[in-house]
Amino acid sequence: MERLCAAFTSATEKNEHDPLLLIPMFILDFLCIHPFHDGNGRMSRLLTLLLYYRAGYIVGKYISLEKLIENSKDTYYKALQDSSYGWHENENNYAPFIRYYLGVLRKAYSEFEERVYDLSQKDLSKPERVKAVIDRKIGKMSKSEILKACPDISKVTVDRTLTSLVKEGYLVKTGAGRSTAYVKAKLCKG
């Protein structure tokens, strides 16, 4: 662990490699060393958060990186397995784990951007907010997606807004029952 920490510190101080590459490599090495009897996964997620903070990536203050990892557990374990194969022989490939970590960070910033956008829309009426959510979506959108994007808006308000937008010709309703979706009318024409 001392050699790993010293190598990581040296690499970050030299500033020759992007921290977005070094951090997942450090975490993978940490997990392969497995320094504790229990809690290595939790510790690796705390280290990830700390190292991202130090590198200037503070999105973890607003979006739970741990939850994003938990929600993609299968992909996480696959990337961990693929990257740790041959680690003891120094023949492993860090790329799958780096790609996974970059994906988690990208998802965190995407969710953060959505939250900031939602806050910027707080002065709009609830029907206007529903329409703004629809405007940001490309392609079909279900009522459940709208409700998820607007958890503080009632189902009745969403239903009324969708009905109104269909009547105005702004939206086209497709499908029926559970497969009902809405598409902006201009997309259906073009």
N, C-alpha and C positions, 0 to 999 in steps of 0.2 A: 504494500500500500504506500509506503514511503517513496519508493521508486516511481510509482504511478503518479503520485501527487507532485513530485519534483519534476517529472517529465512534462506533466500538464502545465505546471507553473512556468517552466522554461519555454514551452511552445507558445503559451499565451503572451508572455513577455516579449518574445522575439517578433510577435505580430506577423509572422509569415503565412499563417493559415487562419482562415476565418473561424471564429468561435462556433459558428453553426455547424462546422465539421468536427471541431475538437471536442465539443461537449458530448455529443452522442458517442464518440470514440471513448472518451473517459468513462462514461456511464457503462458502456459495454464491458470495458476492462474491469471496472468495479464489480459488475455482476458476475463476470467470469472468475474473478478472484474469490468472490463470495466470502468476505471477511468475517461475517457474523453468523452465528448458529441460526438465528431467526431474524426476520425483518429487513433483509437485504433489498427487497423490492421497494418497501416503504422508504428506506433510506435513499435508494437510488432516485426516487421521485422527489424527495426533499433536496438532494444534491442537484438534481436537474433544475429545480426552481431557483436555488441559490446561484448556480452558475449562469443561468440565463439572466438573472437580475444583475449580476456583476458585469455581464457582457452588454448590458443596456436593453435587454429584451424583457420588459416588465409586464407583459400581457398577463402573466400568471397572477398578478394582483387582482385582476378583474375576471378572468376566465380560469376555471379549474383545469389545469393541465392533467392533474391526477384523474379527474373525471373523464377527460377525453381519452386518456390511456385505458381507463377501465372500460369505457364504451367500445374500444377497439381491441379488446384483450386478445382475441384470436390472431389478429394481424400483428400485434405486439410480440406475442410468443413465437410466431412464425419468423419474424424479422430477427428476434433474439437468437433463435435456433440457427437460422441461416448464417448469421454473422459470427456466431460463437464456434461453429464447426471448424476444427483445426486450430483453435485459439492456443491451446497448450503447446502446439508445435510452431507457433508464430506463423501460421499459414492461413489464417482466417481472412474473410472479406468483410470489411466494415460497412460496405455500401448499403445492404438491405436495412441495417439498423439506422444509418444516417438518413436514408430516404424516409423511413418511418417517422423519425424524430422531426424531420423537416415538415412532414405532412401534419403532424400534431401541432406544431407551432403555427403553420399556415392556417389550420382550422381554428386555432385559438384567436388569431388576429381577425379572421373572417367573422367569427362570432362576436368579437369585440366591436368590429365595425358595424355589425347589425344592431347591437345594443346602442351604440352612439347614435346611429341613424334613427332608431326608434325613439330615443330621448329627444332628438331634434324635432320629432313630429308631435310632441306632446301638446302643442297648442292647437292642433287640428281637432276637429270633431271626430267622434268615433267612426262615423261613415267615411269621412275623409281619410282617416288612418287605414281603414280597410282597403280603400281604393289605392292608397299609397303602397300598401303591401302588394297588391295585385300589379301595380305599375312596375315594381321592382322585379317581378317574376317573369321569366322567359318560358313560354309554353303553357301547358295546362297547370291548373292549380285546383286542388280540392278544398272543400270547406274545412276539413280537418287541418290542412296546412295553414289556412288563414287563422283559424282559432288558436293554433299553436303559436303563430307569429304575434297574435294579439290576445294574450291570455286574460287581460283585464276587460275585454269586450265580450258581451254576452252572445250566446248562440243566436238569440232572437235578433239582435242588432246586425249580426253578420248575415243572417238569412234575409232580413229586410234590405240590407245594402246590396246583396247579390241580386235579389229580385229586381230592385230598382235599376241596377246597372245593366241587367239583361233587357229590361223594358226600354231603357234609353238607347239600346243598341251598342253599348260600350263593350259588353261581354256576350259571348255565346255559350250557352249551357250545352254540354255534351254528356252522353251516357245517361244512366239512370241508376237509382239506388246507391249502392256503395261505390259504384264506378262513376258517379257524377263528378264532373270537373268543369272548370270555367276557363275560357280562352278569350283573350282580347280580340274583339271583332276584326280589327285591322290585320291580325295575324291569320285569321281564317280566310280573308279575301286575297291576301298576297301570297 
